[in-house]
Amino acid sequence: MSPPVRTEPPYVPIRRGRWPVGRTPRWLLLAVAALVAAAVLVGLAHRPSPGQRAADLRAFLADMRTDIQSCAGGVGESLTALRGLGPLPSLKTRDTISIATYGASNCSPANSMPLDDLDQYQVTESLASFHLSRVVTGLVNWAAPDAIDVQTGVVAVLRASGARARSSAMAALQRAISRLDAQRAAVDSIIENASRSLSANAAPPALPG
């Protein structure tokens, strides 16, 4: 009697090594290297010169002056009017209160389109190493709350009743002016550092205090 016919598939040993992986074609490696080299060359070709960066800095500062001008002007007018007043209340006192009240409102980004633009300002990439975004933030803070505090302080001084209340309001105003000056000094320091580095001869915005 003949043995039964086997119907199982032939035995195949389990593969224990890695599956063969095709090598990346050499032409593909060369093509990738060429693309990387081209990208580097393009980046170098578009790198701005010191002269271009100096021009960018001057343009940046022109934008800063434009956006802060209305608020800064109000602060200057309020302080000048206060310092020009005599010891007795007068029509000029009421005018100064109006100037300071309007100026304080005009230093809020919510009420001023230029300040709202400043709050959203993006510094050009060519100036990124100078961290000028801190200038933008510093000017926004100079306006609100610092310039607002100064102008509301002017109003408080003029509305104070009696020598003691006026003295207290004047002391609060001087503290507000000191904060305003410190913020301006911090902004000016960053701008002056960038200007020196680029030999741009660019001045910071003129901010009163």
C-alpha positions as CSV (number, residue, x, y, z in Angstrom):
1,M,0.0,0.0,0.0
2,S,1.5,3.4,-1.1
3,P,1.8,6.2,1.5
4,P,-0.9,9.0,1.3
5,V,-0.2,12.0,-0.9
6,R,1.0,15.1,1.2
7,T,-1.2,18.1,0.7
8,E,0.6,20.6,3.0
9,P,2.6,23.4,1.5
10,P,6.3,22.9,1.4
11,Y,8.2,24.0,4.6
12,V,9.7,27.5,4.3
13,P,12.1,28.5,7.2
14,I,11.2,31.7,9.0
15,R,13.4,34.6,7.9
16,R,15.3,36.0,10.8
17,G,17.4,38.7,9.0
18,R,16.2,42.1,7.8
19,W,14.3,42.4,4.6
20,P,16.4,43.7,1.8
21,V,16.2,47.5,1.4
22,G,16.9,49.1,-1.8
23,R,19.7,51.7,-1.8
24,T,18.8,55.3,-2.5
25,P,20.0,56.1,-6.0
26,R,23.2,58.2,-6.1
27,W,21.6,60.7,-8.5
28,L,18.8,61.4,-6.0
29,L,21.4,62.1,-3.2
30,L,23.2,64.5,-5.6
31,A,20.0,66.2,-6.5
32,V,19.1,66.8,-2.8
33,A,22.6,68.1,-2.1
34,A,22.3,70.5,-5.0
35,L,18.9,71.8,-3.8
36,V,20.3,72.4,-0.3
37,A,23.3,74.3,-1.8
38,A,21.0,76.4,-3.9
39,A,18.9,77.3,-0.9
40,V,22.0,78.4,1.0
41,L,23.2,80.5,-1.9
42,V,19.8,82.1,-2.3
43,G,19.7,83.0,1.4
44,L,23.2,84.5,1.2
45,A,22.2,86.5,-1.9
46,H,19.2,88.0,-0.1
47,R,20.9,88.8,3.1
48,P,20.6,92.6,3.5
49,S,23.7,94.8,3.6
50,P,24.4,97.0,6.6
51,G,23.3,100.0,4.5
52,Q,20.0,98.3,3.8
53,R,19.5,97.4,7.5
54,A,20.3,101.0,8.5
55,A,17.6,102.2,6.0
56,D,15.2,99.6,7.5
57,L,16.0,101.0,11.0
58,R,15.3,104.6,9.9
59,A,12.0,103.4,8.3
60,F,11.1,101.6,11.5
61,L,11.7,104.7,13.6
62,A,9.6,106.8,11.2
63,D,6.7,104.4,11.8
64,M,7.3,104.6,15.5
65,R,7.2,108.4,15.5
66,T,4.0,108.5,13.4
67,D,2.2,106.0,15.7
68,I,3.2,107.6,19.0
69,Q,3.0,111.2,17.9
70,S,-0.6,112.0,18.8
71,C,-0.2,110.6,22.3
72,A,3.2,112.2,22.9
73,G,1.8,115.5,21.7
74,G,-1.0,115.4,24.2
75,V,1.4,114.7,27.1
76,G,3.7,117.5,26.1
77,E,0.8,120.0,25.8
78,S,-0.7,118.9,29.2
79,L,2.6,119.3,31.1
80,T,3.5,122.6,29.4
81,A,0.0,124.0,30.2
82,L,0.3,122.8,33.8
83,R,3.7,124.4,34.3
84,G,2.5,127.7,32.7
85,L,-0.4,128.1,35.1
86,G,-0.3,130.7,37.9
87,P,-1.2,129.9,41.5
88,L,-4.9,130.9,41.1
89,P,-7.6,129.1,39.1
90,S,-8.4,130.7,35.8
91,L,-9.8,130.0,32.4
92,K,-6.5,128.4,31.5
93,T,-7.0,125.9,34.3
94,R,-10.2,124.6,32.7
95,D,-8.5,124.6,29.3
96,T,-5.6,122.5,30.7
97,I,-8.1,120.0,32.3
98,S,-9.7,119.6,28.8
99,I,-6.3,119.2,27.1
100,A,-5.2,116.5,29.6
101,T,-8.5,114.7,29.6
102,Y,-8.6,114.5,25.8
103,G,-4.9,113.6,25.7
104,A,-5.4,110.7,28.2
105,S,-8.2,109.3,26.0
106,N,-6.0,109.7,22.9
107,C,-3.2,107.5,24.6
108,S,-5.4,104.4,24.7
109,P,-5.1,101.9,21.8
110,A,-8.8,101.4,22.0
111,N,-9.4,105.1,21.2
112,S,-6.5,105.8,18.8
113,M,-6.0,104.1,15.4
114,P,-2.2,105.0,15.3
115,L,-1.7,103.3,18.7
116,D,-3.8,100.3,17.6
117,D,-1.5,100.1,14.6
118,L,1.5,100.3,16.9
119,D,0.2,97.5,19.0
120,Q,-0.1,95.2,16.0
121,Y,3.3,96.3,14.4
122,Q,5.6,93.6,13.0
123,V,9.3,94.4,12.9
124,T,11.0,93.6,9.6
125,E,13.1,90.4,9.6
126,S,16.3,92.3,8.7
127,L,16.3,93.9,12.2
128,A,15.4,90.8,14.2
129,S,18.8,90.6,15.9
130,F,18.2,94.0,17.6
131,H,15.0,92.8,19.4
132,L,13.1,95.9,18.3
133,S,9.8,94.3,19.2
134,R,10.7,95.4,22.7
135,V,10.7,99.0,21.4
136,V,7.2,98.5,20.0
137,T,6.0,97.0,23.3
138,G,7.8,99.7,25.3
139,L,6.1,102.5,23.3
140,V,2.7,101.0,23.8
141,N,3.4,100.8,27.5
142,W,4.7,104.3,27.5
143,A,1.3,105.4,26.1
144,A,-0.9,103.1,28.2
145,P,-0.7,103.2,31.1
146,D,2.2,105.6,31.7
147,A,1.2,108.6,29.6
148,I,-2.5,108.1,30.6
149,D,-1.4,108.2,34.3
150,V,0.5,111.4,33.8
151,Q,-2.4,113.2,32.1
152,T,-4.9,112.0,34.6
153,G,-2.4,113.2,37.3
154,V,-2.5,116.6,35.7
155,V,-6.3,116.7,36.0
156,A,-6.1,115.5,39.6
157,V,-3.7,118.3,40.5
158,L,-5.9,120.9,39.0
159,R,-9.1,119.6,40.6
160,A,-7.5,119.1,44.1
161,S,-9.2,121.2,46.7
162,G,-6.9,122.6,49.4
163,A,-3.1,122.7,49.8
164,R,-2.8,119.2,51.3
165,A,-4.8,117.5,48.5
166,R,-2.9,119.4,45.9
167,S,0.4,118.4,47.4
168,S,-0.6,114.8,47.4
169,A,-1.8,115.0,43.8
170,M,1.4,116.7,42.8
171,A,3.5,113.9,44.4
172,A,1.5,111.2,42.6
173,L,2.0,113.1,39.3
174,Q,5.8,113.3,39.9
175,R,5.8,109.5,40.4
176,A,3.9,109.0,37.2
177,I,6.3,111.2,35.3
178,S,9.2,109.2,36.7
179,R,7.7,106.0,35.4
180,L,7.1,107.7,32.0
181,D,10.8,108.8,31.9
182,A,12.1,105.4,32.9
183,Q,10.0,103.7,30.1
184,R,11.3,106.2,27.6
185,A,14.9,105.6,28.7
186,A,14.5,101.8,28.2
187,V,13.1,102.3,24.7
188,D,15.9,104.8,23.8
189,S,18.6,102.5,25.0
190,I,17.5,99.7,22.6
191,I,17.2,102.1,19.6
192,E,20.5,103.8,20.3
193,N,22.3,100.4,20.4
194,A,20.8,99.4,17.1
195,S,21.7,102.8,15.6
196,R,25.3,102.5,16.8
197,S,25.7,99.0,15.4
198,L,24.5,100.0,12.0
199,S,26.0,103.6,12.0
200,A,22.5,104.7,11.1
201,N,22.5,108.1,13.0
202,A,18.9,107.4,13.8
203,A,17.3,109.2,16.8
204,P,14.6,107.7,19.0
205,P,11.1,109.3,18.9
206,A,10.9,112.6,20.9
207,L,8.9,111.7,24.0
208,P,8.1,114.4,26.6
209,G,8.4,113.9,30.3
